[in-house]
Amino acid sequence: MPYEPPTHRVERSIRATTGAKIVAGVDEVGRGAWAGPVTVCAAITGLRRPPADLTDSKLVPEPRRSALAEELGGWVTAYSLGHSSPEEIDDLGMTAALRLAAVRALDGLPTRPDAVILDGKHNYLGPPWKVRTVIKGDQTCVAVAAASVIAKVRRDALMAELAPQYAEFAFQENAGYPSPVHRAALEAQGPTPLHRLSWAYMDALTRWKHLKRTRIEPTEHEQIDLF
């Protein structure tokens, strides 16, 4: 294994210092895509030993990632997914869209967590959630790594299901992220209903840039209510 496996260190610290009993790991996928939703997974794992090969989803090769996500589905105590649509991303801006997707995921859990471990350095959740941000949490924290893998596999599957409707865009291969095929299809066909029309890539589409929407810049990059 070319990386250190994730641990429960942060979760144990939160439990010891705050009295939290239920801690959820939260991670997102799709933030940098041109098309499709931004997807957030919230996972509760407890303190059990995780399945083999668990780490940041980007470090887990296919087909192991898909198999691991299936294994995690039965191993985690609970998990839930939340999505924000391309329209919501354009309307709200990415920070608010991430928060909306995360709240949907957390609200979908059978039990409300006492605390949340959020991957990254920016707390896009804010009150009333008690949040600990962890840079590279998807590599170091078991619950966040589990959320990372589940979110990635489920969003990729969603984009693959939508791909036949937009065959030229090869969403089954790029999941809505930038790629040469994706760019060529955009130039020839223009954006689909799955595309984020406020994204900067629209500026390069001479035939279609009149469709671009004014981007709402995120304003909540501070770490809020951390402990």
VEXKE-599601 format. One line per field, with one value per residue: x, y, z of N, C-alpha, C, CB in turn. Coordinates in Angstrom, 3 decimals, padded with zeros to 6 digits, m for minus. Glycine has a CB too. Example, Ala and Ser with C-alpha at 12.3 -4.5 7.8 and 13.67 -1.06 7.14 Angstrom:
# VEXKE-599601
n.c1 [013.190_012.850]
n.c2 [m005.690_m002.250]
n.c3 [007.800_007.080]
ca.c1 [012.300_013.670]
ca.c2 [m004.500_m001.060]
ca.c3 [007.800_007.140]
c.c1 [013.200_012.900]
c.c2 [m003.300_000.030]
c.c3 [007.800_007.870]
cb.c1 [011.308_014.084]
cb.c2 [m004.473_m000.598]
cb.c3 [009.046_005.725]
# end
This chain:
# VEXKE-599601
n.c1 [000.851_000.779_000.385_m000.423_m002.864_m006.190_m007.256_m008.958_m008.271_m008.916_m011.665_m011.744_m010.520_m012.404_m014.584_m013.496_m012.959_m015.270_m017.478_m019.115_m021.109_m021.945_m020.354_m019.989_m018.461_m017.770_m017.700_m017.145_m017.888_m017.415_m017.123_m015.386_m016.379_m017.735_m020.269_m023.269_m024.314_m023.147_m022.059_m022.529_m021.470_m022.405_m021.134_m021.340_m019.317_m018.506_m016.063_m014.838_m012.575_m011.626_m012.535_m010.121_m007.793_m009.018_m009.114_m008.620_m010.828_m009.747_m007.325_m007.809_m007.848_m009.906_m011.056_m011.350_m012.307_m015.095_m015.851_m015.039_m016.723_m019.175_m018.703_m018.352_m020.926_m022.309_m020.786_m020.506_m022.010_m024.107_m025.067_m025.563_m026.588_m026.371_m027.380_m026.654_m028.097_m027.103_m028.498_m029.001_m026.398_m025.632_m027.488_m026.988_m024.241_m021.096_m020.251_m022.595_m024.138_m022.725_m023.103_m025.889_m026.142_m024.664_m026.157_m028.507_m027.526_m026.726_m029.157_m030.421_m029.464_m030.145_m029.879_m029.186_m025.992_m023.693_m021.422_m019.325_m016.894_m015.207_m013.944_m011.074_m010.108_m011.934_m014.853_m017.781_m020.213_m021.071_m022.984_m026.007_m024.276_m021.695_m018.461_m015.426_m012.766_m010.572_m007.639_m006.905_m008.524_m009.859_m007.904_m006.898_m008.842_m011.113_m013.991_m014.375_m012.927_m014.463_m016.835_m015.852_m015.234_m017.745_m019.280_m017.919_m018.167_m020.939_m021.738_m020.342_m021.654_m024.207_m023.740_m022.949_m025.329_m026.816_m025.451_m026.160_m028.137_m026.752_m024.701_m022.402_m020.866_m019.634_m020.065_m019.963_m017.327_m015.927_m017.411_m018.544_m016.481_m013.777_m012.474_m010.835_m012.710_m015.113_m014.898_m014.817_m017.359_m018.927_m018.237_m019.278_m021.971_m023.010_m023.994_m025.613_m028.692_m027.496_m025.291_m023.261_m023.937_m022.739_m020.067_m016.548_m015.615_m017.487_m016.838_m015.035_m016.464_m017.330_m019.628_m021.611_m021.418_m023.160_m025.061_m024.122_m024.378_m024.383_m021.895_m022.199_m020.175_m018.657_m018.941_m018.336_m015.813_m014.576_m013.516_m015.952_m017.375_m015.682_m014.196]
n.c2 [m001.193_002.122_004.324_005.880_004.336_005.567_006.773_006.670_008.852_011.668_011.591_010.296_012.265_014.357_013.165_012.832_015.447_016.935_015.451_014.404_011.861_010.762_010.976_012.297_011.781_013.883_014.431_015.771_015.538_016.482_019.191_020.596_020.023_020.496_019.804_018.303_017.384_018.713_016.555_015.348_013.257_011.977_010.132_007.745_005.917_004.833_003.316_001.141_m001.232_m000.359_m001.394_m003.001_m001.097_001.373_004.792_008.181_008.650_009.274_008.037_005.387_002.806_001.933_m001.429_m001.518_000.606_000.722_m001.775_m001.429_000.641_m000.687_m002.556_m000.833_000.172_m001.751_m001.827_000.628_002.444_004.145_005.982_008.820_010.566_013.777_016.137_018.979_020.647_021.536_023.915_024.937_025.386_027.402_029.359_029.834_029.919_028.234_027.764_028.040_026.124_023.798_023.727_023.348_020.797_019.300_019.640_018.388_015.777_015.252_015.597_013.402_011.241_008.604_009.298_012.335_013.745_014.505_015.896_016.953_015.902_017.579_017.441_019.200_022.742_024.764_025.701_025.090_024.506_025.586_027.103_025.408_023.303_021.466_021.641_020.149_020.934_019.219_019.130_017.188_015.241_013.149_011.312_010.763_010.386_007.980_008.021_010.163_009.329_007.101_008.406_009.822_007.832_006.587_008.773_009.472_007.129_006.834_009.272_009.123_006.912_007.960_009.934_008.263_006.917_008.967_009.443_008.197_009.908_012.074_011.478_012.371_013.676_011.929_011.315_009.045_008.475_010.818_011.912_014.423_016.179_018.362_017.499_016.543_015.408_016.182_018.989_019.349_018.432_020.338_022.641_021.973_021.217_022.820_023.796_021.401_020.590_019.680_021.176_023.627_026.835_029.119_028.796_029.330_028.141_028.663_031.079_030.569_029.447_030.389_030.360_029.926_031.435_033.430_032.281_032.153_032.455_034.937_034.555_033.791_034.781_032.912_033.767_032.901_031.859_031.600_029.811_028.571_028.510_026.515_023.784]
n.c3 [000.000_m001.026_000.578_003.716_005.709_006.509_009.768_012.985_014.462_014.524_014.941_017.422_018.963_018.763_020.045_022.613_023.461_023.194_023.866_021.962_020.541_018.137_015.142_011.975_008.814_006.081_002.611_m000.685_m004.237_m007.605_m007.655_m009.414_m011.927_m015.258_m015.911_m014.585_m011.200_m008.014_m005.575_m002.319_000.288_003.408_006.010_008.613_010.677_013.078_015.258_014.140_012.503_009.263_005.842_003.672_001.729_001.878_001.261_000.103_m002.589_m005.092_m005.129_m005.271_m007.494_m010.336_m010.993_m008.271_m006.738_m007.200_m006.200_m003.573_m002.743_m002.788_m000.789_001.386_001.605_003.049_005.302_006.698_009.427_008.768_005.835_003.678_000.755_m000.790_m003.231_m005.286_m007.939_m011.361_m011.981_m009.432_m008.587_m010.386_m009.639_m006.905_m006.440_m005.832_m003.134_m001.522_m002.800_m002.251_000.528_000.604_m000.601_001.257_003.622_002.836_002.608_005.279_006.611_005.626_007.015_009.381_012.040_013.660_013.432_016.099_015.606_012.861_010.549_008.171_004.950_003.813_004.021_004.301_005.917_004.750_005.734_008.339_011.124_012.184_012.592_014.152_013.324_012.294_010.354_008.170_006.499_003.710_004.721_003.513_003.113_005.601_007.599_008.632_008.358_006.602_004.373_003.669_002.962_000.776_m001.152_m001.559_m002.464_m004.858_m006.469_m006.642_m007.854_m010.298_m011.379_m011.690_m013.666_m015.733_m016.209_m017.327_m019.625_m022.204_m023.211_m024.059_m026.008_m027.408_m025.550_m023.830_m021.080_m019.532_m019.377_m018.622_m016.588_m016.552_m016.132_m017.301_m020.505_m023.594_m025.422_m024.248_m024.406_m027.211_m027.926_m026.645_m028.101_m030.571_m030.125_m028.140_m024.758_m022.609_m020.779_m018.468_m017.939_m016.259_m016.445_m015.565_m015.459_m016.159_m018.514_m020.453_m021.595_m023.623_m025.628_m028.516_m030.162_m028.343_m026.064_m025.429_m023.931_m021.407_m017.883_m015.298_m012.965_m009.520_m007.086_m004.466_m000.997_001.521_002.696_005.066_007.992_009.939_013.141_014.228_016.071]
ca.c1 [000.000_001.697_m000.073_m000.822_m004.322_m006.858_m007.450_m010.041_m007.646_m009.674_m012.959_m011.510_m010.256_m013.682_m015.370_m012.891_m012.931_m016.595_m018.550_m019.921_m021.245_m022.107_m019.541_m020.118_m017.482_m018.437_m016.840_m017.882_m017.316_m018.085_m016.942_m014.718_m016.952_m018.482_m021.648_m023.736_m024.468_m022.135_m022.597_m021.913_m021.820_m022.182_m021.002_m021.077_m018.630_m018.073_m014.613_m014.421_m011.513_m012.239_m012.133_m008.795_m007.592_m009.779_m008.406_m009.207_m011.320_m008.887_m006.157_m008.251_m008.081_m010.987_m012.414_m011.362_m013.116_m016.499_m016.016_m014.896_m017.950_m020.202_m018.356_m018.604_m022.360_m022.740_m019.911_m020.739_m023.215_m025.118_m024.582_m026.598_m026.080_m027.104_m026.945_m027.128_m028.187_m026.431_m029.273_m028.768_m025.026_m025.647_m028.300_m026.517_m022.797_m020.653_m020.212_m023.944_m024.602_m022.095_m023.790_m027.200_m025.965_m024.221_m027.290_m029.391_m026.921_m026.785_m030.558_m030.852_m028.993_m031.200_m029.640_m028.442_m024.665_m023.317_m020.296_m019.027_m015.542_m015.383_m012.693_m010.618_m009.806_m013.023_m016.101_m018.914_m021.458_m021.446_m023.995_m025.806_m023.451_m020.394_m017.616_m013.967_m012.208_m009.303_m007.010_m006.668_m009.307_m010.240_m006.803_m006.468_m009.964_m011.867_m015.353_m014.299_m012.498_m015.631_m017.728_m015.204_m015.386_m019.157_m019.716_m017.317_m018.739_m022.357_m021.880_m019.899_m022.725_m025.285_m023.364_m022.970_m026.729_m027.288_m024.611_m026.786_m028.930_m025.824_m023.640_m021.174_m020.124_m018.901_m020.137_m019.616_m015.874_m015.380_m018.284_m018.854_m015.269_m013.131_m011.709_m010.874_m013.984_m016.151_m014.765_m015.208_m018.815_m019.467_m018.060_m020.145_m023.370_m023.454_m024.248_m026.829_m029.322_m026.658_m024.116_m023.262_m023.809_m021.985_m018.653_m015.665_m015.422_m018.431_m016.222_m014.281_m017.397_m017.725_m020.998_m022.583_m021.154_m024.314_m025.881_m023.489_m025.032_m023.470_m021.512_m022.280_m018.951_m018.855_m018.510_m018.187_m014.635_m014.003_m013.826_m017.005_m017.834_m014.827_m013.805]
ca.c2 [000.000_003.255_005.451_005.527_004.184_006.519_006.331_007.305_009.784_012.916_011.272_010.050_013.563_015.074_012.502_013.052_016.857_017.576_014.586_013.944_010.411_010.400_011.855_011.971_012.277_014.482_014.790_016.124_015.247_017.222_020.639_021.163_019.543_021.428_019.330_017.410_017.958_018.509_015.502_015.253_012.078_011.990_008.746_007.454_004.631_004.332_003.190_m000.188_m001.308_m000.186_m002.341_m002.816_m000.164_002.610_006.065_009.130_007.937_009.527_007.161_003.998_002.547_001.065_m001.544_m001.641_001.665_000.313_m002.885_m000.884_001.376_m001.681_m003.092_000.212_000.315_m002.650_m001.727_001.845_002.462_004.797_007.033_009.483_011.431_014.984_016.721_020.274_020.568_022.625_025.145_025.467_025.890_028.687_030.327_030.086_029.911_026.910_027.611_027.794_024.861_022.746_023.660_022.763_019.364_018.696_019.609_017.322_014.503_015.093_015.427_012.081_010.208_008.210_009.981_013.580_013.687_015.531_016.647_016.631_016.083_018.065_017.428_020.486_023.773_025.735_025.216_025.592_024.136_026.628_026.781_024.956_022.107_021.536_021.172_020.139_020.779_018.485_019.087_015.805_014.347_011.957_010.356_010.527_010.091_006.841_008.374_011.042_008.479_006.318_009.326_010.148_006.718_006.408_009.912_009.375_006.020_007.093_010.342_008.586_006.049_008.846_010.533_007.195_006.665_010.073_009.558_007.897_011.039_013.079_010.528_013.017_014.255_010.841_011.477_007.782_008.452_012.006_012.260_015.844_016.972_018.759_016.537_016.949_015.006_017.041_020.332_019.305_018.320_021.640_023.572_021.589_021.040_023.762_023.179_020.614_020.943_019.247_022.039_024.794_027.922_030.237_028.399_030.106_027.497_029.231_032.223_030.107_028.890_031.570_030.226_029.676_032.175_034.276_031.537_032.162_033.161_035.644_033.723_034.341_034.397_032.534_034.786_032.330_030.996_031.535_028.644_029.065_027.661_025.341_023.431]
ca.c3 [000.000_m001.153_001.378_005.071_005.775_007.399_011.148_013.750_015.401_014.651_015.556_018.849_019.583_018.880_021.091_023.923_023.859_023.098_024.322_020.835_020.432_016.729_014.308_010.553_007.869_004.923_001.488_m001.902_m005.538_m008.667_m007.510_m010.574_m013.185_m016.092_m016.036_m013.544_m009.866_m006.990_m004.719_m000.998_001.081_004.855_006.446_010.021_010.651_014.371_015.435_013.703_011.510_007.941_004.796_003.077_000.611_002.026_001.270_m000.829_m003.770_m006.247_m005.042_m005.390_m008.914_m010.785_m010.475_m006.815_m006.147_m007.235_m005.256_m002.226_m002.425_m002.466_000.528_002.375_001.786_004.109_006.468_007.476_010.268_007.942_004.946_002.906_m000.305_m001.127_m004.495_m005.765_m009.389_m012.084_m011.833_m008.090_m008.571_m011.081_m008.894_m005.549_m006.296_m005.392_m001.679_m001.031_m003.363_m001.447_001.812_000.377_m000.813_002.512_004.545_002.358_002.986_006.736_006.985_005.200_007.943_010.308_013.310_013.450_014.058_017.082_015.046_011.468_010.042_006.809_004.207_003.306_005.006_004.374_006.493_003.986_006.421_009.282_012.132_013.562_012.630_014.800_012.240_012.341_009.019_008.151_005.189_003.298_005.567_002.764_003.208_006.979_008.499_008.110_007.947_005.432_003.263_003.260_002.254_m000.491_m002.097_m001.893_m003.273_m006.185_m007.235_m006.907_m008.841_m011.582_m011.884_m012.127_m014.941_m016.732_m016.541_m018.157_m020.808_m023.497_m023.695_m024.578_m026.337_m027.887_m024.437_m023.155_m019.620_m018.883_m019.234_m017.949_m015.458_m016.583_m015.940_m018.553_m021.293_m024.997_m026.028_m023.672_m024.977_m028.625_m027.980_m026.270_m029.211_m031.683_m029.758_m027.128_m023.450_m022.371_m019.508_m017.346_m017.814_m015.382_m017.406_m014.980_m015.382_m017.035_m019.813_m021.401_m022.269_m024.792_m026.610_m029.282_m030.669_m027.277_m024.824_m025.105_m022.981_m020.084_m016.791_m014.415_m011.828_m008.169_m006.391_m003.072_m000.043_002.852_002.708_006.400_008.818_010.831_014.237_014.359_017.432]
c.c1 [000.891_001.297_m000.429_m002.337_m004.933_m007.081_m008.673_m009.503_m008.470_m011.015_m012.802_m011.260_m011.552_m014.526_m014.832_m013.034_m014.301_m017.726_m019.450_m019.940_m021.333_m021.369_m019.656_m018.941_m018.193_m017.398_m017.697_m017.143_m018.108_m017.908_m016.358_m015.265_m017.617_m019.968_m021.984_m023.797_m023.164_m022.781_m021.811_m022.396_m021.495_m022.189_m020.688_m020.487_m018.365_m016.562_m014.101_m013.297_m012.140_m011.831_m010.748_m008.862_m008.360_m008.844_m009.192_m009.594_m010.415_m007.662_m006.522_m008.568_m009.378_m010.357_m012.493_m012.259_m014.587_m016.772_m015.935_m016.150_m019.081_m019.953_m018.670_m020.099_m022.909_m021.931_m020.209_m021.983_m024.376_m024.422_m025.764_m025.938_m026.983_m026.529_m027.430_m027.024_m027.365_m027.170_m029.050_m027.358_m024.970_m026.390_m027.636_m025.020_m022.358_m020.655_m021.590_m024.501_m023.989_m022.802_m025.156_m027.104_m025.562_m025.352_m028.282_m028.841_m027.045_m028.216_m031.088_m030.369_m030.098_m031.080_m028.807_m027.083_m024.474_m022.199_m020.014_m017.545_m015.673_m014.030_m012.350_m010.360_m010.924_m014.282_m017.275_m020.252_m021.929_m022.504_m025.270_m024.902_m022.120_m019.382_m016.142_m013.475_m010.841_m008.782_m006.561_m007.377_m009.723_m009.118_m006.518_m007.581_m010.845_m013.233_m015.350_m013.863_m013.664_m016.606_m017.170_m015.444_m016.839_m019.643_m019.194_m017.996_m020.198_m022.540_m021.437_m020.990_m023.893_m024.961_m023.342_m024.396_m027.286_m026.578_m025.320_m027.639_m028.051_m024.554_m022.332_m020.298_m019.350_m018.893_m019.799_m018.118_m015.352_m016.219_m018.602_m017.667_m014.667_m012.360_m011.756_m012.191_m015.110_m016.092_m015.211_m016.720_m019.487_m019.376_m019.020_m021.627_m023.909_m023.768_m025.584_m027.509_m028.519_m025.504_m024.353_m022.950_m023.082_m020.484_m017.823_m015.464_m016.358_m017.819_m015.510_m015.187_m018.007_m019.186_m022.036_m022.420_m022.257_m025.242_m025.315_m024.307_m023.990_m023.186_m021.682_m021.050_m019.251_m018.286_m018.219_m017.032_m014.016_m014.329_m014.756_m017.279_m017.004_m014.552_m012.655]
c.c2 [001.249_004.467_004.951_005.397_005.212_005.913_007.019_008.387_011.045_012.657_011.014_011.362_014.344_014.472_012.838_014.496_017.519_016.741_014.094_012.420_009.944_011.434_011.390_012.535_012.755_014.816_015.013_015.636_016.035_018.710_021.252_020.725_020.679_021.073_018.388_018.084_017.971_017.588_015.445_013.971_012.347_010.544_008.678_006.052_004.045_004.192_001.812_m000.110_m001.237_m001.281_m002.016_m001.833_001.137_003.809_007.024_008.414_008.121_008.614_005.690_003.715_001.769_m000.269_m001.636_m000.600_001.287_m000.811_m002.382_m000.119_000.424_m002.277_m002.086_000.386_m000.574_m002.535_m000.500_001.687_003.066_005.741_007.611_010.407_012.642_015.574_018.156_020.256_021.665_023.956_025.777_026.030_027.260_029.750_030.778_030.362_028.608_026.745_027.276_026.487_023.676_022.592_022.994_021.252_018.662_018.598_018.525_015.952_014.258_014.878_014.046_010.948_009.841_008.870_011.223_013.494_014.811_016.420_016.124_016.859_016.408_018.081_018.825_021.485_024.782_025.077_025.816_025.207_025.233_026.172_026.264_023.736_022.401_020.852_021.215_019.955_020.101_018.471_017.660_014.823_013.081_010.923_009.933_010.103_009.014_007.264_009.257_010.242_007.641_007.185_009.663_009.065_006.551_007.536_009.803_008.308_006.293_008.214_009.873_007.720_006.884_009.452_009.486_006.862_007.734_010.131_009.239_009.034_012.093_012.362_011.215_013.507_013.216_011.005_010.192_007.670_009.633_012.500_013.756_016.751_017.366_017.607_017.010_016.600_015.909_018.436_020.358_019.223_019.636_022.632_023.269_021.645_022.141_023.042_022.453_021.115_020.522_020.205_023.233_026.017_029.140_029.961_029.124_029.459_028.082_030.395_031.821_029.553_030.031_031.513_030.237_030.569_033.170_033.599_031.595_032.982_033.848_034.788_034.486_033.871_034.016_033.575_034.216_031.348_030.887_030.190_029.120_028.035_026.377_025.039_022.460]
c.c3 [000.000_m000.327_002.771_005.125_006.719_008.780_011.747_014.690_015.614_015.325_017.055_019.592_019.786_019.993_022.486_024.391_023.878_023.656_023.207_020.789_018.982_015.890_012.859_009.786_006.621_003.853_000.255_m003.135_m006.578_m008.603_m008.786_m011.915_m013.956_m016.124_m014.891_m012.182_m009.099_m005.961_m003.421_m000.328_002.540_005.331_007.934_010.072_012.027_014.396_015.020_012.671_010.119_006.965_004.239_001.914_000.755_002.104_000.383_m002.124_m004.980_m006.256_m005.200_m006.859_m009.147_m011.201_m008.947_m006.171_m006.105_m006.239_m003.819_m001.814_m002.062_m001.089_001.634_002.633_002.881_005.386_007.317_008.347_009.507_006.978_004.184_001.896_m000.478_m002.397_m004.599_m007.279_m010.059_m011.956_m010.466_m007.954_m009.234_m010.277_m007.599_m005.453_m005.641_m003.879_m001.119_m001.570_m002.623_m000.106_001.658_000.205_000.479_003.523_004.124_002.740_004.490_007.211_006.594_006.086_008.929_011.677_013.042_014.144_015.083_016.552_013.650_011.209_008.563_006.104_003.697_004.413_005.174_004.934_005.727_004.613_007.371_010.274_011.474_013.690_013.333_013.887_012.622_010.911_009.125_006.724_004.893_004.234_004.853_002.716_004.639_007.931_007.884_007.577_006.704_004.205_002.752_002.475_000.875_m001.530_m002.518_m002.795_m004.699_m007.032_m007.583_m007.931_m010.229_m012.203_m012.400_m013.488_m016.056_m017.150_m017.478_m019.509_m022.124_m024.057_m024.374_m025.028_m026.722_m026.746_m023.624_m021.639_m018.876_m018.654_m018.417_m016.783_m015.389_m016.363_m017.296_m019.191_m022.735_m025.687_m025.540_m024.296_m026.439_m028.775_m027.611_m027.429_m030.354_m031.336_m028.850_m025.822_m023.398_m021.097_m018.281_m017.070_m016.892_m016.239_m016.846_m014.952_m016.440_m018.399_m020.868_m022.189_m023.556_m025.886_m027.423_m029.713_m029.567_m026.062_m024.475_m024.107_m021.557_m019.096_m015.927_m013.202_m010.532_m007.407_m004.952_m002.125_001.340_002.864_004.103_007.050_009.930_011.922_014.353_015.817_017.400]
cb.c1 [m000.965_001.798_m001.289_m000.320_m004.696_m008.196_m006.191_m010.811_m006.271_m009.889_m013.595_m010.315_m009.277_m014.457_m015.363_m011.427_m012.035_m016.898_m019.365_m019.380_m022.471_m023.623_m018.048_m021.441_m016.443_m019.231_m015.776_m018.102_m017.337_m019.510_m016.026_m013.304_m017.968_m017.913_m021.865_m022.851_m025.506_m021.638_m022.560_m022.252_m021.069_m023.274_m019.914_m022.387_m017.343_m018.743_m014.240_m015.612_m010.674_m011.867_m013.160_m008.222_m007.988_m010.670_m006.916_m008.227_m012.718_m008.444_m005.451_m009.500_m006.902_m011.804_m013.070_m009.954_m012.937_m016.889_m014.948_m013.669_m018.367_m020.234_m016.870_m017.996_m023.064_m022.682_m018.469_m020.888_m022.967_m026.158_m023.500_m027.568_m025.966_m027.052_m027.457_m026.306_m029.640_m026.292_m030.759_m028.999_m024.068_m026.286_m029.654_m026.854_m022.319_m019.276_m019.677_m024.862_m024.263_m020.606_m023.946_m027.855_m024.916_m023.073_m027.988_m029.571_m025.447_m026.183_m031.407_m030.395_m027.732_m031.193_m028.928_m029.247_m023.571_m022.882_m019.028_m019.893_m014.644_m016.026_m012.777_m011.623_m008.552_m013.307_m016.190_m018.847_m021.266_m021.941_m024.308_m027.127_m023.207_m020.422_m017.855_m013.418_m012.092_m009.473_m005.814_m005.160_m010.523_m010.645_m005.557_m005.830_m010.796_m012.039_m016.083_m013.317_m011.334_m016.333_m017.936_m013.710_m014.867_m020.009_m019.248_m015.831_m018.623_m023.082_m021.066_m018.605_m023.206_m025.524_m021.996_m022.277_m027.567_m027.097_m023.443_m027.635_m029.705_m025.503_m024.090_m021.517_m021.070_m017.463_m021.524_m020.103_m015.223_m015.228_m017.637_m019.870_m014.236_m012.191_m012.274_m009.735_m014.302_m015.992_m013.313_m014.549_m019.295_m018.727_m016.623_m019.795_m023.545_m024.677_m024.205_m026.498_m030.678_m026.109_m023.698_m022.223_m025.166_m022.480_m018.511_m014.325_m015.645_m019.680_m015.240_m013.280_m018.513_m016.838_m021.132_m022.493_m019.839_m025.088_m026.003_m022.060_m025.886_m024.044_m020.069_m023.606_m017.926_m018.219_m019.559_m019.484_m013.600_m014.523_m012.515_m018.304_m019.307_m013.517_m014.981]
cb.c2 [000.002_003.656_006.157_006.580_002.764_006.966_006.624_006.248_010.160_013.566_010.044_009.096_014.378_015.035_010.977_012.670_017.619_017.897_015.296_014.516_009.950_010.320_011.861_012.514_011.197_015.760_013.694_017.642_013.708_016.922_020.945_020.831_018.425_021.442_018.625_016.203_017.195_019.884_014.135_016.505_010.816_012.846_008.029_007.571_004.773_002.990_003.460_m000.950_m002.615_001.168_m002.341_m004.164_m000.820_002.549_005.908_010.289_008.403_010.983_007.370_003.719_001.779_001.720_m002.744_m001.517_002.959_m000.133_m003.970_000.031_002.258_m002.794_m003.475_001.536_000.019_m004.044_m001.697_003.066_003.248_005.559_006.489_010.266_010.658_016.006_015.893_021.465_020.660_022.262_024.865_024.378_024.905_028.534_029.732_028.923_031.125_026.639_028.886_028.944_024.785_023.055_025.067_023.391_019.113_019.495_020.990_017.413_014.470_016.317_016.513_011.841_010.689_006.724_009.043_014.799_013.769_014.877_016.533_017.483_014.808_019.478_016.443_021.045_024.484_026.340_025.567_025.076_022.831_027.831_028.013_024.649_021.577_020.871_022.001_019.003_022.156_017.026_020.068_015.509_015.054_012.339_010.943_011.753_011.369_005.783_009.085_012.217_007.568_005.709_010.614_010.349_005.412_006.344_011.228_009.074_004.707_007.453_011.572_007.772_005.086_009.959_011.211_005.943_006.601_011.385_008.663_006.672_011.672_014.178_009.630_014.180_014.996_010.779_011.945_006.606_008.449_013.114_011.824_016.143_016.184_019.929_015.070_016.307_013.529_017.131_020.819_018.113_017.210_022.189_023.526_020.204_019.717_024.533_024.232_019.087_020.327_017.862_022.532_024.637_028.330_030.521_026.874_030.298_025.990_029.698_032.908_029.048_028.050_031.720_028.957_028.262_032.907_034.628_030.088_032.718_032.198_037.009_033.239_033.903_035.534_031.185_035.859_031.643_031.517_032.697_027.969_029.375_027.312_025.543_022.835]
cb.c3 [001.238_m002.584_000.711_006.094_006.229_006.798_012.000_014.559_014.913_013.270_014.870_019.043_018.724_017.544_020.878_023.886_022.939_021.675_025.329_019.508_021.192_016.325_014.780_009.978_007.528_005.336_001.226_m001.984_m005.844_m008.646_m006.311_m010.518_m012.917_m017.511_m017.391_m013.473_m009.087_m006.345_m005.434_m000.124_000.575_005.607_005.641_010.907_009.928_014.687_016.885_013.121_011.681_007.368_003.662_002.601_m000.673_003.272_000.774_m001.117_m004.109_m006.261_m003.718_m004.479_m009.505_m011.973_m011.074_m006.264_m006.918_m008.649_m005.502_m002.145_m003.605_m003.528_000.571_001.913_000.507_003.626_006.028_006.544_011.568_008.814_003.965_003.826_m001.628_000.025_m005.685_m005.145_m009.831_m013.554_m012.044_m007.042_m009.283_m012.458_m008.583_m004.686_m005.475_m005.915_m001.026_m001.407_m004.855_m001.224_002.412_m000.846_m001.896_003.102_004.599_000.833_002.566_007.431_006.335_003.821_008.703_010.472_014.335_013.979_012.984_018.401_015.948_010.498_010.284_006.802_003.040_002.348_004.627_002.984_008.001_002.567_007.195_008.539_012.994_014.180_011.204_016.222_010.993_013.293_008.300_008.700_005.118_003.264_006.073_001.355_002.601_007.506_008.789_009.196_009.087_005.691_003.697_004.487_003.071_m000.286_m001.478_m000.616_m002.642_m006.068_m006.449_m005.604_m008.414_m011.410_m010.783_m011.092_m014.825_m016.190_m015.268_m017.424_m020.660_m023.364_m022.536_m023.498_m027.465_m028.798_m023.532_m023.666_m019.215_m019.719_m020.600_m018.936_m014.158_m015.573_m015.098_m018.307_m021.145_m025.740_m025.702_m022.132_m024.862_m029.326_m027.051_m025.048_m029.714_m032.141_m029.088_m027.618_m022.361_m022.257_m019.440_m017.617_m019.179_m014.207_m017.885_m013.564_m015.555_m016.371_m019.695_m020.670_m021.337_m024.376_m025.911_m030.503_m031.463_m026.846_m024.937_m026.373_m023.428_m020.173_m015.946_m013.998_m011.971_m007.441_m006.435_m002.797_000.068_003.304_001.724_007.268_009.404_010.037_014.043_013.608_018.206]
# end
